Amino acid sequence: MITKEEVEHLAKLARLGLTEKEMKEIQKDLSLILDYFNLLKEINTEGIEPTSHPILTKPYLRKDEVLKSPSEKIQKLIEMAPQKEKGYIKVKSIL
């Protein structure tokens, strides 16, 4: 079990002002957490490959491909523009 002095030291490092009741609660909670880590240390992991993520995932990115012509949606938007030039929407210069 973690000692009261260790909890006080951690509270001081974290700049926490704790009451006696809070100290006892945190002492109990930290002890449970450390006991759980000690339990995990007992697990035999011999022959198990380390992983960076528990779920095997594939990248969800599509291939970066150049489109030869605008899609139908883009073409319809350009057609609805009040002014257009060479397949682009023409706007006033802001400079």
PyMOL CGO cylinders between C-alpha atoms (Angstrom):
from pymol import cmd
from pymol.cgo import CYLINDER

trace = [
    CYLINDER, 0.00, 0.00, 0.00, 1.20, 3.48, -0.83, 0.3, 1, 1, 1, 1, 1, 1,
    CYLINDER, 1.20, 3.48, -0.83, 2.06, 5.54, 2.24, 0.3, 1, 1, 1, 1, 1, 1,
    CYLINDER, 2.06, 5.54, 2.24, 0.53, 8.81, 3.35, 0.3, 1, 1, 1, 1, 1, 1,
    CYLINDER, 0.53, 8.81, 3.35, 3.92, 10.50, 2.90, 0.3, 1, 1, 1, 1, 1, 1,
    CYLINDER, 3.92, 10.50, 2.90, 4.08, 9.35, -0.72, 0.3, 1, 1, 1, 1, 1, 1,
    CYLINDER, 4.08, 9.35, -0.72, 0.61, 10.75, -1.38, 0.3, 1, 1, 1, 1, 1, 1,
    CYLINDER, 0.61, 10.75, -1.38, 1.62, 14.05, 0.24, 0.3, 1, 1, 1, 1, 1, 1,
    CYLINDER, 1.62, 14.05, 0.24, 4.73, 14.15, -1.92, 0.3, 1, 1, 1, 1, 1, 1,
    CYLINDER, 4.73, 14.15, -1.92, 2.72, 13.50, -5.10, 0.3, 1, 1, 1, 1, 1, 1,
    CYLINDER, 2.72, 13.50, -5.10, 0.17, 16.13, -4.10, 0.3, 1, 1, 1, 1, 1, 1,
    CYLINDER, 0.17, 16.13, -4.10, 2.97, 18.63, -3.54, 0.3, 1, 1, 1, 1, 1, 1,
    CYLINDER, 2.97, 18.63, -3.54, 4.50, 17.85, -6.95, 0.3, 1, 1, 1, 1, 1, 1,
    CYLINDER, 4.50, 17.85, -6.95, 1.08, 18.25, -8.60, 0.3, 1, 1, 1, 1, 1, 1,
    CYLINDER, 1.08, 18.25, -8.60, 0.44, 21.41, -6.55, 0.3, 1, 1, 1, 1, 1, 1,
    CYLINDER, 0.44, 21.41, -6.55, -2.76, 19.98, -5.11, 0.3, 1, 1, 1, 1, 1, 1,
    CYLINDER, -2.76, 19.98, -5.11, -4.20, 21.09, -1.81, 0.3, 1, 1, 1, 1, 1, 1,
    CYLINDER, -4.20, 21.09, -1.81, -5.85, 17.98, -0.38, 0.3, 1, 1, 1, 1, 1, 1,
    CYLINDER, -5.85, 17.98, -0.38, -7.88, 17.49, 2.77, 0.3, 1, 1, 1, 1, 1, 1,
    CYLINDER, -7.88, 17.49, 2.77, -7.28, 14.52, 5.05, 0.3, 1, 1, 1, 1, 1, 1,
    CYLINDER, -7.28, 14.52, 5.05, -10.35, 12.78, 3.61, 0.3, 1, 1, 1, 1, 1, 1,
    CYLINDER, -10.35, 12.78, 3.61, -9.10, 13.31, 0.05, 0.3, 1, 1, 1, 1, 1, 1,
    CYLINDER, -9.10, 13.31, 0.05, -5.64, 12.06, 1.05, 0.3, 1, 1, 1, 1, 1, 1,
    CYLINDER, -5.64, 12.06, 1.05, -7.12, 8.80, 2.35, 0.3, 1, 1, 1, 1, 1, 1,
    CYLINDER, -7.12, 8.80, 2.35, -9.26, 8.34, -0.77, 0.3, 1, 1, 1, 1, 1, 1,
    CYLINDER, -9.26, 8.34, -0.77, -6.33, 8.98, -3.10, 0.3, 1, 1, 1, 1, 1, 1,
    CYLINDER, -6.33, 8.98, -3.10, -4.09, 6.70, -1.03, 0.3, 1, 1, 1, 1, 1, 1,
    CYLINDER, -4.09, 6.70, -1.03, -6.67, 3.92, -1.41, 0.3, 1, 1, 1, 1, 1, 1,
    CYLINDER, -6.67, 3.92, -1.41, -7.18, 4.56, -5.15, 0.3, 1, 1, 1, 1, 1, 1,
    CYLINDER, -7.18, 4.56, -5.15, -3.45, 4.73, -5.95, 0.3, 1, 1, 1, 1, 1, 1,
    CYLINDER, -3.45, 4.73, -5.95, -2.85, 1.54, -3.99, 0.3, 1, 1, 1, 1, 1, 1,
    CYLINDER, -2.85, 1.54, -3.99, -5.52, -0.26, -6.03, 0.3, 1, 1, 1, 1, 1, 1,
    CYLINDER, -5.52, -0.26, -6.03, -3.98, 0.98, -9.26, 0.3, 1, 1, 1, 1, 1, 1,
    CYLINDER, -3.98, 0.98, -9.26, -0.47, -0.12, -8.26, 0.3, 1, 1, 1, 1, 1, 1,
    CYLINDER, -0.47, -0.12, -8.26, -1.81, -3.50, -7.11, 0.3, 1, 1, 1, 1, 1, 1,
    CYLINDER, -1.81, -3.50, -7.11, -3.39, -3.95, -10.54, 0.3, 1, 1, 1, 1, 1, 1,
    CYLINDER, -3.39, -3.95, -10.54, -0.07, -3.19, -12.24, 0.3, 1, 1, 1, 1, 1, 1,
    CYLINDER, -0.07, -3.19, -12.24, 1.63, -5.76, -10.03, 0.3, 1, 1, 1, 1, 1, 1,
    CYLINDER, 1.63, -5.76, -10.03, -1.03, -8.26, -11.10, 0.3, 1, 1, 1, 1, 1, 1,
    CYLINDER, -1.03, -8.26, -11.10, -0.29, -7.48, -14.75, 0.3, 1, 1, 1, 1, 1, 1,
    CYLINDER, -0.29, -7.48, -14.75, 3.43, -8.09, -14.16, 0.3, 1, 1, 1, 1, 1, 1,
    CYLINDER, 3.43, -8.09, -14.16, 2.62, -11.71, -13.27, 0.3, 1, 1, 1, 1, 1, 1,
    CYLINDER, 2.62, -11.71, -13.27, 1.12, -12.46, -16.71, 0.3, 1, 1, 1, 1, 1, 1,
    CYLINDER, 1.12, -12.46, -16.71, 3.32, -14.67, -18.88, 0.3, 1, 1, 1, 1, 1, 1,
    CYLINDER, 3.32, -14.67, -18.88, 3.97, -12.80, -22.14, 0.3, 1, 1, 1, 1, 1, 1,
    CYLINDER, 3.97, -12.80, -22.14, 6.62, -15.20, -23.42, 0.3, 1, 1, 1, 1, 1, 1,
    CYLINDER, 6.62, -15.20, -23.42, 6.33, -15.66, -27.19, 0.3, 1, 1, 1, 1, 1, 1,
    CYLINDER, 6.33, -15.66, -27.19, 3.80, -12.85, -27.69, 0.3, 1, 1, 1, 1, 1, 1,
    CYLINDER, 3.80, -12.85, -27.69, 4.75, -10.28, -30.31, 0.3, 1, 1, 1, 1, 1, 1,
    CYLINDER, 4.75, -10.28, -30.31, 4.63, -6.64, -29.17, 0.3, 1, 1, 1, 1, 1, 1,
    CYLINDER, 4.63, -6.64, -29.17, 2.00, -4.49, -30.85, 0.3, 1, 1, 1, 1, 1, 1,
    CYLINDER, 2.00, -4.49, -30.85, 1.48, -0.78, -31.23, 0.3, 1, 1, 1, 1, 1, 1,
    CYLINDER, 1.48, -0.78, -31.23, -2.29, -1.14, -31.51, 0.3, 1, 1, 1, 1, 1, 1,
    CYLINDER, -2.29, -1.14, -31.51, -4.56, -3.95, -30.29, 0.3, 1, 1, 1, 1, 1, 1,
    CYLINDER, -4.56, -3.95, -30.29, -6.66, -3.95, -33.48, 0.3, 1, 1, 1, 1, 1, 1,
    CYLINDER, -6.66, -3.95, -33.48, -5.12, -4.64, -36.87, 0.3, 1, 1, 1, 1, 1, 1,
    CYLINDER, -5.12, -4.64, -36.87, -6.14, -1.78, -39.12, 0.3, 1, 1, 1, 1, 1, 1,
    CYLINDER, -6.14, -1.78, -39.12, -5.65, -0.84, -42.73, 0.3, 1, 1, 1, 1, 1, 1,
    CYLINDER, -5.65, -0.84, -42.73, -5.16, 2.72, -43.89, 0.3, 1, 1, 1, 1, 1, 1,
    CYLINDER, -5.16, 2.72, -43.89, -8.44, 4.27, -44.94, 0.3, 1, 1, 1, 1, 1, 1,
    CYLINDER, -8.44, 4.27, -44.94, -6.87, 6.51, -47.57, 0.3, 1, 1, 1, 1, 1, 1,
    CYLINDER, -6.87, 6.51, -47.57, -7.67, 6.26, -51.23, 0.3, 1, 1, 1, 1, 1, 1,
    CYLINDER, -7.67, 6.26, -51.23, -5.03, 6.41, -53.92, 0.3, 1, 1, 1, 1, 1, 1,
    CYLINDER, -5.03, 6.41, -53.92, -4.13, 9.93, -54.97, 0.3, 1, 1, 1, 1, 1, 1,
    CYLINDER, -4.13, 9.93, -54.97, -5.17, 9.92, -58.61, 0.3, 1, 1, 1, 1, 1, 1,
    CYLINDER, -5.17, 9.92, -58.61, -5.37, 12.81, -61.06, 0.3, 1, 1, 1, 1, 1, 1,
    CYLINDER, -5.37, 12.81, -61.06, -8.80, 13.18, -62.59, 0.3, 1, 1, 1, 1, 1, 1,
    CYLINDER, -8.80, 13.18, -62.59, -8.71, 13.90, -66.31, 0.3, 1, 1, 1, 1, 1, 1,
    CYLINDER, -8.71, 13.90, -66.31, -12.02, 15.76, -66.32, 0.3, 1, 1, 1, 1, 1, 1,
    CYLINDER, -12.02, 15.76, -66.32, -14.19, 17.28, -63.59, 0.3, 1, 1, 1, 1, 1, 1,
    CYLINDER, -14.19, 17.28, -63.59, -16.92, 15.10, -62.22, 0.3, 1, 1, 1, 1, 1, 1,
    CYLINDER, -16.92, 15.10, -62.22, -20.55, 15.71, -63.12, 0.3, 1, 1, 1, 1, 1, 1,
    CYLINDER, -20.55, 15.71, -63.12, -21.22, 17.58, -59.84, 0.3, 1, 1, 1, 1, 1, 1,
    CYLINDER, -21.22, 17.58, -59.84, -18.32, 19.96, -60.39, 0.3, 1, 1, 1, 1, 1, 1,
    CYLINDER, -18.32, 19.96, -60.39, -19.38, 20.51, -64.00, 0.3, 1, 1, 1, 1, 1, 1,
    CYLINDER, -19.38, 20.51, -64.00, -22.96, 21.35, -62.92, 0.3, 1, 1, 1, 1, 1, 1,
    CYLINDER, -22.96, 21.35, -62.92, -21.65, 23.85, -60.31, 0.3, 1, 1, 1, 1, 1, 1,
    CYLINDER, -21.65, 23.85, -60.31, -19.48, 25.56, -62.90, 0.3, 1, 1, 1, 1, 1, 1,
    CYLINDER, -19.48, 25.56, -62.90, -22.42, 25.75, -65.31, 0.3, 1, 1, 1, 1, 1, 1,
    CYLINDER, -22.42, 25.75, -65.31, -24.57, 27.46, -62.63, 0.3, 1, 1, 1, 1, 1, 1,
    CYLINDER, -24.57, 27.46, -62.63, -21.94, 30.16, -61.98, 0.3, 1, 1, 1, 1, 1, 1,
    CYLINDER, -21.94, 30.16, -61.98, -22.87, 33.65, -63.31, 0.3, 1, 1, 1, 1, 1, 1,
    CYLINDER, -22.87, 33.65, -63.31, -19.46, 34.10, -64.96, 0.3, 1, 1, 1, 1, 1, 1,
    CYLINDER, -19.46, 34.10, -64.96, -17.09, 31.38, -66.13, 0.3, 1, 1, 1, 1, 1, 1,
    CYLINDER, -17.09, 31.38, -66.13, -13.97, 31.17, -68.24, 0.3, 1, 1, 1, 1, 1, 1,
    CYLINDER, -13.97, 31.17, -68.24, -12.08, 28.14, -69.59, 0.3, 1, 1, 1, 1, 1, 1,
    CYLINDER, -12.08, 28.14, -69.59, -13.94, 25.73, -67.29, 0.3, 1, 1, 1, 1, 1, 1,
    CYLINDER, -13.94, 25.73, -67.29, -13.40, 27.80, -64.13, 0.3, 1, 1, 1, 1, 1, 1,
    CYLINDER, -13.40, 27.80, -64.13, -15.63, 30.16, -62.15, 0.3, 1, 1, 1, 1, 1, 1,
    CYLINDER, -15.63, 30.16, -62.15, -14.63, 33.76, -62.84, 0.3, 1, 1, 1, 1, 1, 1,
    CYLINDER, -14.63, 33.76, -62.84, -14.59, 36.14, -59.84, 0.3, 1, 1, 1, 1, 1, 1,
    CYLINDER, -14.59, 36.14, -59.84, -13.61, 39.76, -59.36, 0.3, 1, 1, 1, 1, 1, 1,
    CYLINDER, -13.61, 39.76, -59.36, -10.01, 40.46, -58.44, 0.3, 1, 1, 1, 1, 1, 1,
    CYLINDER, -10.01, 40.46, -58.44, -9.53, 41.38, -54.80, 0.3, 1, 1, 1, 1, 1, 1,
    CYLINDER, -9.53, 41.38, -54.80, -6.13, 43.01, -55.16, 0.3, 1, 1, 1, 1, 1, 1,
]
cmd.load_cgo(trace, "trace")
